[in-house]
């Protein structure tokens, strides 16, 4: 009996250090939403400017060179690790971890069951708080991620293929799940 009590106390201690209160989860969800929206805005603004200047022929090489450093800049600003990832990659450098892929697959499952998809906050293997949230395809994404011949012109497709020969991030419709934000908070 005494041993059982000790085990229970011990288990409670472990679970305390590895779990978050609802309040804490909500706080990290709010910060995560804020950071992902700010990063999205920074990326979108630059991308839109490039599109205006030279269409996809200019915007795609811009993304190719600037998307990662820009995300890196935002990571430093907020002192977190920001990543965009997907099950259908364009840039191999955005490859998902096992956990990220699980989360993406689970979002897809929820969508197929017509259920809602919401941000997730949990403690990761590094014992850090980690935020995940869906990235959904909007109308203005289709010129580079939509169907070839419909929104993606043959010329755009050939630019994409020349930079990303293994591109899988094409053929999307508006409202589809494109991938996720994955933001790790450092200690
Ligand atoms: C001008 C073309 C262009 C437009 C418009 C565009 N993308 Fe991309 N996207 C790219 C390129 C090029 C990459 C690969 C470079 C990178 O960002 O790492 C990419 C990568 C991504 C990634 C990272 C995962 C991966 O496959 O490498 C996500 C997520 C993404 N795009 C979502 C979107 C969303 C959502 C929109 C609309 C709001 C959008 N993109 C609009 C060209 C575009």
py3Dmol code that shows the C-alpha trace and the ligand (Angstrom):
import py3Dmol

protein = """\
ATOM      1  CA  UNK A   1       0.000   0.000   0.000  1.00  0.00           C
ATOM      2  CA  UNK A   2       2.764   2.386   0.981  1.00  0.00           C
ATOM      3  CA  UNK A   3       4.659   1.485  -2.193  1.00  0.00           C
ATOM      4  CA  UNK A   4       1.615   2.087  -4.292  1.00  0.00           C
ATOM      5  CA  UNK A   5       1.243   5.516  -2.748  1.00  0.00           C
ATOM      6  CA  UNK A   6       4.883   6.311  -3.504  1.00  0.00           C
ATOM      7  CA  UNK A   7       4.450   5.210  -7.099  1.00  0.00           C
ATOM      8  CA  UNK A   8       1.378   7.389  -7.433  1.00  0.00           C
ATOM      9  CA  UNK A   9       3.193  10.422  -6.017  1.00  0.00           C
ATOM     10  CA  UNK A  10       6.101   9.730  -8.357  1.00  0.00           C
ATOM     11  CA  UNK A  11       3.801   9.450 -11.402  1.00  0.00           C
ATOM     12  CA  UNK A  12       2.047  12.668 -10.446  1.00  0.00           C
ATOM     13  CA  UNK A  13       5.433  14.407 -10.284  1.00  0.00           C
ATOM     14  CA  UNK A  14       6.473  13.217 -13.731  1.00  0.00           C
ATOM     15  CA  UNK A  15       3.193  14.114 -15.301  1.00  0.00           C
ATOM     16  CA  UNK A  16       3.344  17.580 -13.733  1.00  0.00           C
ATOM     17  CA  UNK A  17       6.709  18.352 -15.253  1.00  0.00           C
ATOM     18  CA  UNK A  18       5.606  17.044 -18.650  1.00  0.00           C
ATOM     19  CA  UNK A  19       2.189  18.548 -18.925  1.00  0.00           C
ATOM     20  CA  UNK A  20       0.740  22.001 -19.188  1.00  0.00           C
ATOM     21  CA  UNK A  21      -2.244  23.588 -17.548  1.00  0.00           C
ATOM     22  CA  UNK A  22      -5.083  24.682 -19.829  1.00  0.00           C
ATOM     23  CA  UNK A  23      -4.146  28.280 -19.118  1.00  0.00           C
ATOM     24  CA  UNK A  24      -0.561  27.703 -20.225  1.00  0.00           C
ATOM     25  CA  UNK A  25      -1.725  25.882 -23.354  1.00  0.00           C
ATOM     26  CA  UNK A  26      -3.980  28.803 -24.212  1.00  0.00           C
ATOM     27  CA  UNK A  27      -1.111  31.261 -23.710  1.00  0.00           C
ATOM     28  CA  UNK A  28       1.179  29.333 -26.052  1.00  0.00           C
ATOM     29  CA  UNK A  29      -1.647  28.948 -28.580  1.00  0.00           C
ATOM     30  CA  UNK A  30      -2.110  32.736 -28.576  1.00  0.00           C
ATOM     31  CA  UNK A  31       1.618  33.454 -28.992  1.00  0.00           C
ATOM     32  CA  UNK A  32       1.919  30.728 -31.646  1.00  0.00           C
ATOM     33  CA  UNK A  33      -0.994  32.205 -33.597  1.00  0.00           C
ATOM     34  CA  UNK A  34       0.564  35.638 -33.365  1.00  0.00           C
ATOM     35  CA  UNK A  35       3.985  34.478 -34.571  1.00  0.00           C
ATOM     36  CA  UNK A  36       2.612  32.362 -37.434  1.00  0.00           C
ATOM     37  CA  UNK A  37       0.390  35.243 -38.593  1.00  0.00           C
ATOM     38  CA  UNK A  38       3.275  37.718 -38.450  1.00  0.00           C
ATOM     39  CA  UNK A  39       5.504  35.307 -40.409  1.00  0.00           C
ATOM     40  CA  UNK A  40       2.765  34.706 -42.941  1.00  0.00           C
ATOM     41  CA  UNK A  41       2.311  38.460 -43.356  1.00  0.00           C
ATOM     42  CA  UNK A  42       6.047  39.039 -43.815  1.00  0.00           C
ATOM     43  CA  UNK A  43       6.279  36.274 -46.436  1.00  0.00           C
ATOM     44  CA  UNK A  44       3.079  37.344 -48.220  1.00  0.00           C
ATOM     45  CA  UNK A  45       4.007  41.008 -48.446  1.00  0.00           C
ATOM     46  CA  UNK A  46       7.376  40.281 -50.030  1.00  0.00           C
ATOM     47  CA  UNK A  47       5.883  37.672 -52.318  1.00  0.00           C
ATOM     48  CA  UNK A  48       3.098  39.988 -53.485  1.00  0.00           C
ATOM     49  CA  UNK A  49       5.624  42.739 -54.227  1.00  0.00           C
ATOM     50  CA  UNK A  50       7.710  40.315 -56.305  1.00  0.00           C
ATOM     51  CA  UNK A  51       4.611  39.072 -58.134  1.00  0.00           C
ATOM     52  CA  UNK A  52       3.706  42.658 -59.037  1.00  0.00           C
ATOM     53  CA  UNK A  53       7.208  43.352 -60.310  1.00  0.00           C
ATOM     54  CA  UNK A  54       7.734  40.240 -62.377  1.00  0.00           C
ATOM     55  CA  UNK A  55       5.005  37.615 -61.888  1.00  0.00           C
ATOM     56  CA  UNK A  56       5.816  34.039 -60.945  1.00  0.00           C
ATOM     57  CA  UNK A  57       9.051  34.161 -62.992  1.00  0.00           C
ATOM     58  CA  UNK A  58      10.395  36.587 -60.397  1.00  0.00           C
ATOM     59  CA  UNK A  59       8.469  35.466 -57.309  1.00  0.00           C
ATOM     60  CA  UNK A  60       9.433  31.765 -57.467  1.00  0.00           C
ATOM     61  CA  UNK A  61      13.199  32.325 -57.507  1.00  0.00           C
ATOM     62  CA  UNK A  62      12.621  34.892 -54.745  1.00  0.00           C
ATOM     63  CA  UNK A  63      10.864  32.246 -52.599  1.00  0.00           C
ATOM     64  CA  UNK A  64      13.609  29.804 -53.438  1.00  0.00           C
ATOM     65  CA  UNK A  65      16.259  32.127 -52.037  1.00  0.00           C
ATOM     66  CA  UNK A  66      14.423  34.232 -49.469  1.00  0.00           C
ATOM     67  CA  UNK A  67      11.741  32.087 -47.784  1.00  0.00           C
ATOM     68  CA  UNK A  68      14.136  30.256 -45.434  1.00  0.00           C
ATOM     69  CA  UNK A  69      16.203  33.332 -44.367  1.00  0.00           C
ATOM     70  CA  UNK A  70      12.988  35.285 -43.806  1.00  0.00           C
ATOM     71  CA  UNK A  71      11.601  32.531 -41.566  1.00  0.00           C
ATOM     72  CA  UNK A  72      14.978  32.466 -39.829  1.00  0.00           C
ATOM     73  CA  UNK A  73      14.801  36.224 -39.254  1.00  0.00           C
ATOM     74  CA  UNK A  74      11.353  35.871 -37.701  1.00  0.00           C
ATOM     75  CA  UNK A  75      12.642  32.981 -35.537  1.00  0.00           C
ATOM     76  CA  UNK A  76      15.368  35.219 -34.154  1.00  0.00           C
ATOM     77  CA  UNK A  77      12.989  38.096 -33.580  1.00  0.00           C
ATOM     78  CA  UNK A  78      10.668  35.932 -31.457  1.00  0.00           C
ATOM     79  CA  UNK A  79      13.417  33.649 -30.092  1.00  0.00           C
ATOM     80  CA  UNK A  80      11.707  30.484 -31.396  1.00  0.00           C
ATOM     81  CA  UNK A  81      12.256  27.997 -34.222  1.00  0.00           C
ATOM     82  CA  UNK A  82       9.734  28.601 -37.002  1.00  0.00           C
ATOM     83  CA  UNK A  83       9.188  26.036 -39.689  1.00  0.00           C
ATOM     84  CA  UNK A  84       6.647  25.499 -42.481  1.00  0.00           C
ATOM     85  CA  UNK A  85       6.259  21.909 -43.519  1.00  0.00           C
ATOM     86  CA  UNK A  86       3.984  19.646 -45.548  1.00  0.00           C
ATOM     87  CA  UNK A  87       3.299  16.049 -46.573  1.00  0.00           C
ATOM     88  CA  UNK A  88       3.671  17.247 -50.197  1.00  0.00           C
ATOM     89  CA  UNK A  89       6.923  19.169 -50.303  1.00  0.00           C
ATOM     90  CA  UNK A  90       8.285  21.664 -52.734  1.00  0.00           C
ATOM     91  CA  UNK A  91      11.495  22.421 -50.885  1.00  0.00           C
ATOM     92  CA  UNK A  92      13.133  19.316 -49.376  1.00  0.00           C
ATOM     93  CA  UNK A  93      14.651  21.543 -46.676  1.00  0.00           C
ATOM     94  CA  UNK A  94      11.140  21.870 -45.187  1.00  0.00           C
ATOM     95  CA  UNK A  95      10.911  18.098 -44.640  1.00  0.00           C
ATOM     96  CA  UNK A  96       8.595  17.127 -41.742  1.00  0.00           C
ATOM     97  CA  UNK A  97       9.756  15.306 -38.612  1.00  0.00           C
ATOM     98  CA  UNK A  98       7.922  12.135 -37.624  1.00  0.00           C
ATOM     99  CA  UNK A  99       5.715  14.081 -35.195  1.00  0.00           C
ATOM    100  CA  UNK A 100       4.979  16.817 -37.745  1.00  0.00           C
ATOM    101  CA  UNK A 101       3.897  14.215 -40.291  1.00  0.00           C
ATOM    102  CA  UNK A 102       1.651  12.565 -37.696  1.00  0.00           C
ATOM    103  CA  UNK A 103      -0.006  15.914 -36.995  1.00  0.00           C
ATOM    104  CA  UNK A 104      -0.486  16.648 -40.717  1.00  0.00           C
ATOM    105  CA  UNK A 105      -1.978  13.188 -41.304  1.00  0.00           C
ATOM    106  CA  UNK A 106      -4.268  13.646 -38.347  1.00  0.00           C
ATOM    107  CA  UNK A 107      -5.489  17.012 -39.663  1.00  0.00           C
ATOM    108  CA  UNK A 108      -6.213  15.325 -43.026  1.00  0.00           C
ATOM    109  CA  UNK A 109      -8.158  12.612 -41.207  1.00  0.00           C
ATOM    110  CA  UNK A 110     -10.211  15.185 -39.287  1.00  0.00           C
ATOM    111  CA  UNK A 111     -10.954  17.046 -42.540  1.00  0.00           C
ATOM    112  CA  UNK A 112     -12.125  13.835 -44.218  1.00  0.00           C
ATOM    113  CA  UNK A 113     -14.432  13.277 -41.238  1.00  0.00           C
ATOM    114  CA  UNK A 114     -15.699  16.856 -41.688  1.00  0.00           C
ATOM    115  CA  UNK A 115     -14.352  17.852 -38.274  1.00  0.00           C
ATOM    116  CA  UNK A 116     -12.629  21.124 -37.398  1.00  0.00           C
ATOM    117  CA  UNK A 117      -8.836  21.503 -37.258  1.00  0.00           C
ATOM    118  CA  UNK A 118      -7.264  23.588 -34.527  1.00  0.00           C
ATOM    119  CA  UNK A 119      -3.774  24.571 -33.375  1.00  0.00           C
ATOM    120  CA  UNK A 120      -2.016  22.119 -31.050  1.00  0.00           C
ATOM    121  CA  UNK A 121       0.374  22.914 -28.214  1.00  0.00           C
ATOM    122  CA  UNK A 122       2.394  20.145 -26.579  1.00  0.00           C
ATOM    123  CA  UNK A 123       5.723  19.400 -24.968  1.00  0.00           C
ATOM    124  CA  UNK A 124       8.174  17.939 -27.482  1.00  0.00           C
ATOM    125  CA  UNK A 125      11.105  15.519 -27.163  1.00  0.00           C
ATOM    126  CA  UNK A 126      13.443  18.394 -26.216  1.00  0.00           C
ATOM    127  CA  UNK A 127      11.084  19.163 -23.339  1.00  0.00           C
ATOM    128  CA  UNK A 128      10.150  22.438 -25.061  1.00  0.00           C
ATOM    129  CA  UNK A 129       6.691  23.903 -25.724  1.00  0.00           C
ATOM    130  CA  UNK A 130       5.778  23.294 -29.368  1.00  0.00           C
ATOM    131  CA  UNK A 131       2.972  24.904 -31.379  1.00  0.00           C
ATOM    132  CA  UNK A 132       1.478  23.426 -34.565  1.00  0.00           C
ATOM    133  CA  UNK A 133      -1.213  25.006 -36.758  1.00  0.00           C
ATOM    134  CA  UNK A 134      -2.754  24.271 -40.151  1.00  0.00           C
ATOM    135  CA  UNK A 135      -1.759  26.200 -43.305  1.00  0.00           C
ATOM    136  CA  UNK A 136      -4.711  26.380 -45.665  1.00  0.00           C
ATOM    137  CA  UNK A 137      -4.530  27.191 -49.396  1.00  0.00           C
ATOM    138  CA  UNK A 138      -5.941  30.591 -50.322  1.00  0.00           C
ATOM    139  CA  UNK A 139      -6.926  31.858 -53.771  1.00  0.00           C
ATOM    140  CA  UNK A 140      -3.643  33.736 -54.221  1.00  0.00           C
ATOM    141  CA  UNK A 141      -1.568  30.589 -53.560  1.00  0.00           C
ATOM    142  CA  UNK A 142      -2.999  28.848 -56.620  1.00  0.00           C
ATOM    143  CA  UNK A 143      -0.701  30.475 -59.208  1.00  0.00           C
ATOM    144  CA  UNK A 144       2.126  28.440 -57.686  1.00  0.00           C
ATOM    145  CA  UNK A 145       0.370  25.550 -55.905  1.00  0.00           C
ATOM    146  CA  UNK A 146      -2.816  25.010 -57.959  1.00  0.00           C
ATOM    147  CA  UNK A 147      -3.508  22.760 -60.921  1.00  0.00           C
ATOM    148  CA  UNK A 148      -1.264  23.030 -63.979  1.00  0.00           C
ATOM    149  CA  UNK A 149      -3.141  24.425 -66.971  1.00  0.00           C
ATOM    150  CA  UNK A 150      -5.781  25.912 -64.709  1.00  0.00           C
ATOM    151  CA  UNK A 151      -4.058  28.299 -62.286  1.00  0.00           C
ATOM    152  CA  UNK A 152      -0.427  27.282 -62.736  1.00  0.00           C
ATOM    153  CA  UNK A 153       0.630  28.148 -66.280  1.00  0.00           C
ATOM    154  CA  UNK A 154       2.882  25.787 -68.217  1.00  0.00           C
ATOM    155  CA  UNK A 155       5.616  28.427 -68.010  1.00  0.00           C
ATOM    156  CA  UNK A 156       5.279  28.700 -64.212  1.00  0.00           C
ATOM    157  CA  UNK A 157       5.298  24.920 -63.957  1.00  0.00           C
ATOM    158  CA  UNK A 158       8.564  24.725 -65.886  1.00  0.00           C
ATOM    159  CA  UNK A 159      10.177  27.351 -63.612  1.00  0.00           C
ATOM    160  CA  UNK A 160       9.044  25.378 -60.560  1.00  0.00           C
ATOM    161  CA  UNK A 161      10.325  22.091 -62.027  1.00  0.00           C
ATOM    162  CA  UNK A 162      13.690  23.638 -62.916  1.00  0.00           C
ATOM    163  CA  UNK A 163      14.242  24.721 -59.292  1.00  0.00           C
ATOM    164  CA  UNK A 164      12.433  21.813 -57.618  1.00  0.00           C
ATOM    165  CA  UNK A 165      12.639  18.710 -59.832  1.00  0.00           C
ATOM    166  CA  UNK A 166      10.866  16.648 -57.147  1.00  0.00           C
ATOM    167  CA  UNK A 167       8.091  19.161 -56.470  1.00  0.00           C
ATOM    168  CA  UNK A 168       4.949  17.625 -54.976  1.00  0.00           C
ATOM    169  CA  UNK A 169       3.286  20.875 -53.863  1.00  0.00           C
ATOM    170  CA  UNK A 170       1.049  21.311 -56.873  1.00  0.00           C
ATOM    171  CA  UNK A 171      -2.571  20.501 -57.776  1.00  0.00           C
ATOM    172  CA  UNK A 172      -4.155  22.070 -54.700  1.00  0.00           C
ATOM    173  CA  UNK A 173      -7.607  23.651 -54.548  1.00  0.00           C
ATOM    174  CA  UNK A 174      -8.571  26.654 -52.466  1.00  0.00           C
ATOM    175  CA  UNK A 175      -9.366  25.553 -48.897  1.00  0.00           C
ATOM    176  CA  UNK A 176      -7.137  22.439 -49.020  1.00  0.00           C
ATOM    177  CA  UNK A 177      -4.684  21.778 -46.209  1.00  0.00           C
ATOM    178  CA  UNK A 178      -1.276  22.745 -47.619  1.00  0.00           C
ATOM    179  CA  UNK A 179       0.762  21.959 -44.520  1.00  0.00           C
ATOM    180  CA  UNK A 180       1.471  23.213 -41.023  1.00  0.00           C
ATOM    181  CA  UNK A 181       3.326  25.844 -39.051  1.00  0.00           C
ATOM    182  CA  UNK A 182       5.609  24.215 -36.525  1.00  0.00           C
ATOM    183  CA  UNK A 183       6.977  26.589 -33.904  1.00  0.00           C
ATOM    184  CA  UNK A 184       9.254  25.424 -31.096  1.00  0.00           C
ATOM    185  CA  UNK A 185       9.661  27.714 -28.110  1.00  0.00           C
ATOM    186  CA  UNK A 186      13.153  27.712 -26.677  1.00  0.00           C
ATOM    187  CA  UNK A 187      13.716  27.625 -22.929  1.00  0.00           C
TER     188      UNK A 187
END
"""
ligand_1 = """\
43
LIG
C 5.186 32.788 -56.468
C 4.916 31.410 -56.172
C 4.324 31.029 -54.843
C 3.155 31.469 -54.277
C 2.193 32.520 -54.806
C 3.006 30.708 -53.047
N 4.040 29.824 -52.884
Fe 4.267 28.499 -51.395
N 6.094 28.012 -52.080
C 6.658 28.509 -53.248
C 8.045 28.063 -53.349
C 9.007 28.394 -54.468
C 8.288 27.287 -52.194
C 9.584 26.596 -51.793
C 10.515 27.564 -51.123
C 10.187 27.757 -49.684
O 9.275 28.562 -49.408
O 10.796 27.130 -48.841
C 7.044 27.281 -51.416
C 6.874 26.613 -50.228
C 5.733 26.625 -49.475
C 5.567 25.926 -48.211
C 6.627 25.129 -47.454
C 6.528 23.647 -47.651
C 7.162 23.131 -48.924
O 6.442 22.473 -49.682
O 8.368 23.374 -49.169
C 4.294 26.180 -47.797
C 3.632 25.645 -46.529
C 3.682 27.039 -48.772
N 4.577 27.278 -49.796
C 2.397 27.526 -48.683
C 1.911 28.544 -49.506
C 0.654 29.221 -49.261
C -0.316 28.896 -48.139
C 0.548 30.182 -50.226
C -0.526 31.219 -50.379
C -0.826 32.050 -49.241
C 1.734 30.081 -51.072
N 2.526 29.077 -50.600
C 1.947 30.884 -52.172
C 6.035 29.307 -54.170
C 4.875 30.000 -53.965
"""
view = py3Dmol.view(width=600, height=400)
view.addModel(protein, "pdb")
view.setStyle({"model": 0}, {"cartoon": {"style": "trace"}})
view.addModel(ligand_1, "xyz")
view.setStyle({"model": 1}, {"stick": {}})
view.zoomTo()
view.show()
